[in-house]
Amino acid sequence: MPPTALLLLNPGARKGAVSPSDAADALRARGLDVIFEPLDDPGRAHALIHRHATAIDRVIVGGGDGTLSAVTRALIDTELPLGILPLGTANNVARTLDIPVGLEAAFDLAAGEARRRIDVGEVNGHCFLTTASFGLSVAITESLSHKAKQRWGALAYALTATRVLARARAVHAHIRWDGGELHTRTVQVVVGNGRYYGSALQVAEDAAIDDHALDLYSIELRRWWQLLSLAVALKRGSHGKRRAVQTARARGFEVTTSIPCPIDADGELATETPATFRLLPAAIAVLAGGVSSKG
């Protein structure tokens, strides 16, 4: 019996022009049986995976980081491996795992047997694969229209950030973790599980999605325009060396703020502070090449 895949495609993804029949044919040509379900509402992913769990041996998802985040809890529950077709705007999970954006190569990996176990982050019960954050990033998420993402792709993040920078307001936050704490007046707190987020920014130079740790940074600025000087460092992941940035690495964080702050997880609004962040180490398997950072 050939392996059977549940294929979930988000038609709203930026590169969602790939047709279900073409994707299914490509996977069948690589030796898989395919069950296709449209994922016009990512909220249906959990139920769909559980419905088919006994008849399949993998889940292949075509979409962006938010779509992948929507299937994560069901993958943990069912222990099914994940194949990724990077059809989103930023595709940071795929970038972190060195999954090519070219669909032919992505089909090869999704239909193959090479597996890599990766960590999952969780904030107030919501899973995330890239980052969960509050502050400036949420203002960008709230202002970034689906139409702009479809038209401009990664450039839409930069254009939207420029518009919201001047409205950035600092909040007081108390962050605790095993062995440390931080009191900060912050415009942005990011907790990362993988390396990349947003428009291919880096959480930290040495962050990995399988290093069994969460990386946190907090930006402390007096004037919004000072953030411009951090732009290059944020892209490279070297911002932790700047005086205006506080960093920490741990398996979990407790965060309280002077006012409730909405939190996005993998680019989707999910919860608000106070928040408990925790790591679920090696929680899911991804059909991807590459070498685990844990050996």
Summary of the structure (lengths in Angstrom):
residues: 295
radius of gyration: 18.8
end to end distance: 32.1
largest distance: 62.7
contacts: 1030
relative contact order: 0.17
helix: 32%
strand: 35%
